[in-house]
Amino acid sequence: MSIVNSYNIIVDTERNLSQDSRGDDVYLPLGQTPITCGSNEYIRLTLQEFSMYRSWNNVNATNNVFRVADSGGVQTTAITVGNYLEPRKMLNDGFLSPLQTALETLVGGGRTVSFVLNNPGSGDTVMSSTNVASITATYSSAHGYTTVLPSLRCYVADGKSYQLLGAKRIVDPADTTSSSWTATLGDTAGASTTTKITFTLFYPAQIATETHVFMRVNEQNNNIATSSMSSFKQDTQKTEMTSTKILAIIPIDSEYVRYVAGTEMVYFTNILSKQIGQLQIKITDANGEQFPMTSPDQNRLGNRFFIAIIRVDIVSLGTNPQASPNNPNLKETTAPRFSTGPSTQIGHIQSVGLNDGVQSGYNGNGFYDFRGIKIS
C-alpha cells in the first residue's frame, strides 16, 4: 500500500455554517471538490488535531433523573443541574433537596424530613473519603414505615444518575422491586427507629459521568465498537460488536477537550465508498447523544463549537492487490494461490496435507515437502 495523495481539511464550526449545520453537528459541502479515489484505492480519514470548550454542565438532563418509591407511590425528580467540586457538594447541595421533597410527598400527613450526611463527612475530599454516601433522614413525627422502606430507583432508561450517586443501576424499566440503595430503620447507631431511616449507597459518588467526547462521521467505514456506543438509555445485557461511525474518542480535560496527534494513525478510519460529496461531523457523548445545552441556541449563537484538522489520504492498494469483498481484484485472471510471482515462503501456507505419509505445504509458487524441497 502507498499514499498517492494527501491533504488536510481544516474545520472551524463557530461561524459561516449552512442552515442545516450547528456548532456540534456540521455538514461540510464537498460537491465542488469531492473526495474521490480510484477503483484500486480507498479513502482514509485521520484526526490530527481537535479543540473544544466544555460547554455543558457535568450534572445535566442525561444523568440527574432518579425516582423514590414506597408502597403508596413513586416520585420522579432530579439532582440540581450544575457543576460541583466534590461529591459531598453534589450530594449536599444537589441531591438532598429534591430527595427531601420526594420523601415528604410520599409520607404525607404534613410531616417534614431533615437530613444528616454521614458520609462523605464535612471537610472530606476525594482523597480522604470513600465517598460512599450514607444519609440519615429524620421525620418530624413517626413515619409509619415498618418493613417496606422507601426505595431509590436509578433506571438506566432515565440516564446515568446511578453513576453520580454511586447507586445500583436498574436495567429493566418495569422492575418495581429492586432498590438502588439500602434502607434501614434508625440512625447509624440504630436509635429512633420510628422517626429515622438511614439510606446507604453502594459505590463512591462522583461529580461527572462523561470522560470523553466522541467525534462521529456520516460515512460508512470499517471501524467497529461495542453496541453500548450506539444505544442510548438501555442495557441489553449482552455483548455485541457493531459497525460504528466513530472517528475519534477524545478525553475531557478540565474546561477543554483537546487532542493533538502524537503518532501516526491513532484515530483514523477507512471509508468504504469511493467518493465523499458531503461530510458530516457530529460531536456526541458515549451513547451517541448530543451534550445538553444551557440554551436552545447554544450550538448556533453561543459557545458550542469546535476546531479540527482532519487529514485525508488516498491510499493505493498496489498494482496487483489481494482480492477482497471491498476491493475486488478484477484484473487478476489466475487464481491467487497459483500466482507466478516470487514467493518468500514465509506466511503464505495455503494448505497442508499428507503426501504418501509425508507432510507437505503450498508456498505461493509450488508445493514443498517437509524438507523444503519443491515437489515437481
N, C-alpha and C positions, 0 to 999 in steps of 0.2 A: 504494500500500500504506500501511496505517496500523496502529498498535498499538492494539488495543481493550482489552487487559488485560495487566497486568504485575505480577509479584511474584517474590520470592526464595525459593529452597529453601536452607536453612542446614543443613549436614550435619556431624556430628561422629561419627566411627566408632570412638571409643575404647571406649564402654560402651553398654549398653542396646540390644544388637543382637539380631536374631532368630536362631534356631538355625541357619539356613542362611546367615548372614552372617559375614564376617570383617572385620578392620580394613582390608584392602586389596581386599575384594570384598564390597560391601554391597548388600543388596536393600532398597529403600525402599518400604514398602507404601502405596499411594495409593488403595486400594479405597474408603475412606470419603470421600476428597477427590481424585478422579481429575483429571488434567489433560485437559481436553477443548477442542475447538474446533468451530466450525460448518462447514457444507459449503463456505462461501466463505472459509475461514480455514485457517491452519496453525499448528503449534506450533514455536517456536524456543527452543532451549536455548543459553545463553551462559555460559561460565565467567567469573565476576567475581573470585574470589579462591581461592587454594589454598595450603595449608601442610602439610608433611610432613617428618618427620625421616628422614634417610638411614640406614635401619636394616639395611643389608646390607653385606657385605664387597665391596670393589672386585674382589678376586680370589676367585672363588667357583665353584660347580659348573657355571655356564654358560660359563665361559671359561678353565678351568685344565687341561683334559684334553689331553694330547699323547701321541704314540707315537714310539718309537725302534726302528728295524729294521735288521737286516743280512741276509745271505744265509741265516742259520740260524734266524731267528725274529723275532718282534715283541714288544716290551714296551709295555704301555699304563700310563701313570702320570699324575701331575697336579702342577701347581705348588701349593705350600702355600697354603691359603686364608688370607687376611688383607688388611691394608691397608698399603701401602708408600709411603714418602715420595718415593722416587726410583726410576727404572728400575734403577739399579745395585743398590739394596737388594732389589728384586723378583728380579732375576737371581741375585744372590749368595746371598740368604737363602731364596728360594722355589723357584728353578728348578734350581740346580746339585745339590742333594742328591738329588731324585728322578731327575735325569739320571744322576748317578753310579751309583745303584742299577741303573738300566736298562742302562747300558753294561757294568757289571761282570757282570750276569746274562747278557748277550749274549755277551761274550768268554769267560766261563767260565775254567776252569783255575786258580781261586783268585787270579787277577790282580785287583789293585785299580787304581782310577783316581783321580787328583787333578787339580785344575783351576787354571788361571790365567785370570782375567777380564781380557783385554787391553783391552777397551772395553765399557762406559764405565769409565774408569780411576778409581782411588781419588781421592776429592775432587771428581770431576766432578759437575756438576749438569745439569739440563735445559738451562740456558742455555749451559753451557761445553762440552758434548759433543754429538756427533752421535747418541749413544745407539744406534747400530747395533752390536749385540753381536758380539764376537769372543772365542771361548773356546778355549784350548788345553788338551787333555786329555792327561795323561801316564800311561801304563800302567806298572805295576810291573815288567813284563817284556814282551818282544816281543808285540805284539798280533796279528800274523799277517795283518793286512789288507794287501791289495796294490792291487787296482783297485776292488773294491766296498767302499766305506767305509760306516760307519753313517749312516743317513739319519734325519732328523726328519720326522715326518708330522703336520701340523696339518690335520685334516679339518674341513670346515665342519659335517659331521654330528656332530662331537664338541663343537662350540661355538666360542668366539672366542679360543682361545689364540694363534692367529696374530696377533691384534692386540696382545696383551700382549708377545709375544716379538719382534715385528717380522718374522715369518716369512711365507713364501708360503703362502696357503691352498690346500688341495687340494679341489676341488669334488666329484669322483667318489669315493664311498666304496670303490669297487672298485679304485681306482688304487693299485698297489703299486710303481710305478716312479718317481713324482715324489718330490722331496725339498723340504722347506720351508727347508733351509739348504744352504750349500755346505760340503763337507768336503775338506780337502787334507792329505796326509801331511806330517808335520813341524810345527815351531812356526812363528811368524811370520817367522823367519829361514830357514826351510827345513831346519833341522837335526833330527837324531834321528828320521828317518822311520819307524824300526821300532817306536818306543815312543810317539811323539807324533802327535796328529791335531789340526788346528785347524778348528773349526766357526765359520762366519761367517754371520750372519743377513743379511737383505736390507734391512730397514726399521728406523726407530727403534722401540725398545721403549717401552712405556707402562705406566702403573700402573693403568689402569681402561679399561673398554670401553663403558660406558653413559654417555651425556652428557645424556639426557633421561628423564623419567618420562612415560608415556603414560596418559591418562585415557580410558577407553572406556565407552560406554553400550550397553545391550542393544537399544535401539530402532533400527529401520531408518531411515536418513536419506539425505540427498543428498550427503554428503561422499565423496570418492574419494581413493585413495592408491596408491602403488606396491605391488606384490604382496609385496615384501620385508617390509612392515609386518605381514604376517599369516602368513608362512611361517617356521617355526622350524627351524633347523639344516638348511637346504637352500639350494641355489643352482640355480635353473632355467636360468640363463644366457640369459634372455630378459626383455625389459621388458614389463610388463603393468600396466595400471591397473585397480583393482577397487574396488568399494564397500567402505567401511570404517565401523566403529563408533567410530573415534577422535573424541573431542570436543576434546582439547587435548594439546599437546606442551609439557612444562614443563621448563626447564633445571635440571640438578642443580648447585647452588652450594654447594660445601664440604659441611658437615654437614646442610644443609637444602635442601629442594626448596620453593621459594617463588615465588608468582606473584600479582600484583595488576594487574588490568586498567588500562591507562593510557588506552586509547581504546576506542570502541565496537566490538563485534563482531570482536575479534581471534580468539578461539576460540569458535566457535558452530556449530550445526548445525540444519538444518530437518528436523523429524520427519515421516515420510511418513504415519503413521497419525493418525487423528483423536482418539485417546484414549490416555493412558498410565495404566494401572492399577497397574503396578509398575515402578519404575525401578531398574535395576542399574547400579552404578558400580564399575568394576574398574580397579585400578592395575597396569600391566604394564611390561615393558621394550619395546624397539623391535619385538621379534618377537611380542609378544602373550603372553609368558610371565611368570609371577609371579617377582618378585625372590626369590632364595634366602633362606631363613630360617635363623637360627642355632639355632632350636629349633622343633619341630613346633607349639608353641602360641604362637609369637611374634605372630601376627596375631589371636590370640584373647585371650591373657592378658598379652602383652608390649607392646612399644613400636611395633608396626606398625599405624599408623592415620593418618588424615588429617582435616583440616578444610577445608571448601569452601563457597563460596557460588555457587549456580547460578541465574541469572536465567531466569525463564520469561516469554516473550512470546507472546501470542495475536495473530497478525498477520492483518489482513483484506486480501484481495486487491482490495477495492473493490466497487462495485455492479454493474459490468459488465466483469469481468476477461477478459483474453485466455485463450481455451481452451487447455488443455494436458492431457496424459495424466494428470497428478496432480491437476489442478484443472479438471475438465470444466465448460464453460460451458453449463449446462443451460437457463438462461433465455434465451439468445440464439437468436432464430428467424431472423435474417438473417445470411447469411454475413459473417464479419468484414471481408472485403475490400470489401463493399458497404455498410459502415456509413454511416449518415446523420449521424454526429457530426461536429463541426468538425475539419478537418484542419490540421495545422501545415505540411504539405508538406515536412517535414524528417524523414528517416529512415523513411519509410513507403512507399518504392517497392516494389511487389509484382511488377511485370512490366514488361519493356522489349521493344519490338519495332519493326517497321517499318510505317509507315502511308503508303503511296504514296511510299516512299523517305525519309520524314521520321521521325526517331526520336521516340518518344513514351513517356510513363510514366504509371503509376497512382499517385495520391497519397491514397487513402482516400475521397475524395468525387467521383471522376471521373477522366477521362483528360485529360492536358495534353500539348500539343506542345512542341517543343524551345524555343519562345519563352515557355513558361509560360502560354499561353492555353488555357482549358478547351475541349475538343472536345465540342460538343453532339451 
